[in-house]
Amino acid sequence: MSPGEVGQLISTPEFLKSKTILAFFYATGLRVNEATYVKLSGIDRAGMRIKVTHGKGSKERYALLSPVLLKQLEDYYRQFRPEDYLFNGSKKGSRMGNRAMQLLMQNAVKKSGLNTAFSLHTLRHSFATHLLEAGCNIHAIKELLGHSFLQTTMVYLHLTTYVRQQIVSPLDRLTLPS
């Protein structure tokens, strides 16, 4: 998704919880199953990170906590008062399920008029691609996504839309003696 499409998608739902969940996926790059297990205790405001405890391969890691997402999470918390998991399920103290999150995304995509093939995993791909396009180190992206191998992350090199005119030669950055 382009940044404009992501913005359109996130602004489509009328309810704060739906907007927050969509923003959460784009801001963190988490997989659906990882997001459903995020606990309130895993939100590290001081370190501006989110603990991921149910990563693929049972690996723990930290995701980014953006200042914009933090503000939205604070508003969300004030309204919904989750107890244990960040995103509550229908029963008190339970976590929101994978399917409920996927349906939320499908509804938002339909309402937004965007490509119906977009999914929550598309937001993960967009997170990585947009970080790479912004100049983020691919090794850092690998860690944020929880990939074991760099080859898995390198897929995003093919998805980027680098414009040759934006690339500056290292020679142009040097200050040469006169």
C-alpha positions as CSV (number, residue, x, y, z in Angstrom):
1,M,0.0,0.0,0.0
2,S,1.2,3.5,-0.6
3,P,1.4,5.9,2.4
4,G,-1.7,7.6,1.1
5,E,-3.7,4.4,0.9
6,V,-2.6,3.5,4.5
7,G,-3.8,6.9,5.6
8,Q,-7.1,6.5,3.8
9,L,-7.6,3.0,5.4
10,I,-6.8,4.1,8.9
11,S,-9.2,7.1,8.7
12,T,-12.1,5.1,7.3
13,P,-13.5,3.4,10.4
14,E,-15.8,5.5,12.5
15,F,-14.9,3.7,15.8
16,L,-11.8,4.5,17.8
17,K,-11.0,0.8,18.5
18,S,-11.0,0.0,14.8
19,K,-8.9,3.0,13.9
20,T,-6.4,2.1,16.7
21,I,-6.1,-1.5,15.6
22,L,-5.3,-0.5,12.0
23,A,-2.9,2.2,13.1
24,F,-1.3,-0.4,15.5
25,F,-0.6,-2.9,12.7
26,Y,1.0,-0.2,10.4
27,A,3.0,1.4,13.2
28,T,4.4,-1.9,14.6
29,G,4.6,-4.3,11.6
30,L,3.3,-7.1,13.8
31,R,1.8,-10.3,12.6
32,V,-1.9,-10.8,13.4
33,N,-1.2,-13.5,16.0
34,E,1.5,-11.4,17.7
35,A,-0.8,-8.4,18.0
36,T,-3.6,-10.4,19.7
37,Y,-1.2,-11.4,22.5
38,V,0.1,-7.9,23.2
39,K,-0.5,-7.1,26.9
40,L,-0.9,-3.8,28.6
41,S,2.2,-4.6,30.6
42,G,4.1,-4.9,27.4
43,I,3.7,-1.3,26.5
44,D,7.0,0.4,27.5
45,R,6.4,4.1,27.4
46,A,9.8,5.1,28.6
47,G,11.6,2.9,26.0
48,M,9.0,3.7,23.3
49,R,8.6,0.0,22.5
50,I,6.2,-2.9,22.7
51,K,7.1,-6.3,24.0
52,V,6.1,-9.1,21.5
53,T,5.8,-12.4,23.5
54,H,4.2,-14.7,20.9
55,G,6.5,-14.2,18.0
56,K,6.9,-16.7,15.2
57,G,9.1,-19.5,16.4
58,S,8.4,-18.6,20.1
59,K,10.8,-15.7,19.9
60,E,10.4,-12.6,22.0
61,R,11.3,-9.2,20.6
62,Y,10.4,-5.5,20.8
63,A,8.4,-3.6,18.3
64,L,8.4,0.2,17.8
65,L,6.1,2.4,19.7
66,S,5.6,5.5,17.7
67,P,4.6,8.7,19.5
68,V,1.5,9.0,17.3
69,L,0.5,5.5,18.2
70,L,1.1,6.1,21.9
71,K,-1.3,9.0,21.9
72,Q,-3.9,6.9,20.1
73,L,-3.4,4.1,22.5
74,E,-3.9,6.5,25.5
75,D,-7.2,7.7,24.0
76,Y,-8.2,4.0,23.3
77,Y,-7.3,3.0,26.9
78,R,-9.4,5.8,28.4
79,Q,-12.4,4.7,26.4
80,F,-12.2,0.9,26.6
81,R,-10.2,0.2,29.8
82,P,-8.6,-3.1,28.7
83,E,-7.5,-5.2,31.6
84,D,-4.8,-7.6,30.5
85,Y,-4.5,-7.8,26.7
86,L,-4.3,-4.5,24.8
87,F,-7.1,-5.5,22.5
88,N,-10.0,-7.1,24.5
89,G,-12.1,-9.9,23.2
90,S,-15.9,-10.1,23.8
91,K,-15.4,-11.8,27.2
92,K,-13.9,-9.8,30.1
93,G,-10.1,-10.4,30.3
94,S,-9.9,-12.3,27.0
95,R,-7.9,-11.2,24.0
96,M,-9.4,-10.2,20.7
97,G,-9.1,-13.1,18.2
98,N,-7.3,-13.2,14.9
99,R,-10.4,-13.6,12.9
100,A,-12.1,-10.6,14.6
101,M,-9.1,-8.4,13.6
102,Q,-9.1,-9.7,10.1
103,L,-12.8,-9.0,9.7
104,L,-12.2,-5.5,11.0
105,M,-9.7,-5.0,8.3
106,Q,-11.9,-6.4,5.6
107,N,-14.7,-4.1,6.6
108,A,-12.4,-1.1,6.6
109,V,-11.0,-2.0,3.2
110,K,-14.6,-2.3,1.7
111,K,-15.7,1.0,3.2
112,S,-12.5,2.8,2.0
113,G,-12.9,1.7,-1.6
114,L,-9.3,0.4,-1.7
115,N,-8.1,-2.8,-3.3
116,T,-10.0,-5.7,-1.7
117,A,-6.9,-7.8,-1.7
118,F,-5.4,-5.7,1.1
119,S,-5.1,-7.5,4.4
120,L,-3.6,-7.0,7.9
121,H,-0.4,-8.7,6.5
122,T,-0.4,-6.0,3.8
123,L,0.0,-3.4,6.6
124,R,3.0,-5.4,7.8
125,H,4.5,-5.4,4.3
126,S,3.8,-1.6,4.0
127,F,5.5,-1.0,7.3
128,A,8.7,-2.7,6.2
129,T,8.6,-1.2,2.7
130,H,8.0,2.4,3.9
131,L,10.8,2.0,6.5
132,L,13.2,0.8,3.8
133,E,12.2,3.7,1.5
134,A,12.8,6.1,4.3
135,G,16.4,4.9,4.6
136,C,16.1,2.5,7.5
137,N,18.8,-0.1,7.7
138,I,17.6,-3.5,6.4
139,H,19.1,-5.3,9.5
140,A,17.0,-3.1,11.8
141,I,13.9,-3.9,9.8
142,K,14.8,-7.6,10.0
143,E,14.9,-7.4,13.8
144,L,11.6,-5.3,14.0
145,L,9.8,-7.9,11.8
146,G,11.2,-10.8,13.9
147,H,12.8,-12.5,10.9
148,S,15.4,-15.1,11.5
149,F,17.2,-14.7,8.2
150,L,18.1,-11.6,6.2
151,Q,17.0,-13.3,3.0
152,T,13.4,-13.2,4.3
153,T,13.6,-9.4,4.8
154,M,15.3,-8.8,1.5
155,V,12.0,-9.4,-0.2
156,Y,11.2,-5.8,0.6
157,L,14.1,-4.6,-1.5
158,H,12.0,-5.7,-4.5
159,L,8.9,-3.9,-3.2
160,T,10.5,-0.5,-2.8
161,T,10.1,2.3,-5.3
162,Y,13.4,4.0,-5.1
163,V,13.8,6.8,-7.6
164,R,17.3,7.0,-9.1
165,Q,17.3,10.8,-8.9
166,Q,17.0,10.5,-5.1
167,I,20.2,8.5,-4.8
168,V,23.3,10.6,-3.9
169,S,26.7,9.3,-4.8
170,P,29.1,8.9,-1.8
171,L,31.5,11.2,-3.7
172,D,29.0,14.0,-3.6
173,R,28.9,13.8,0.2
174,L,32.7,14.2,0.6
175,T,34.4,17.5,1.4
176,L,37.5,17.4,-0.7
177,P,40.4,19.7,-0.1
178,S,40.8,22.5,-2.6
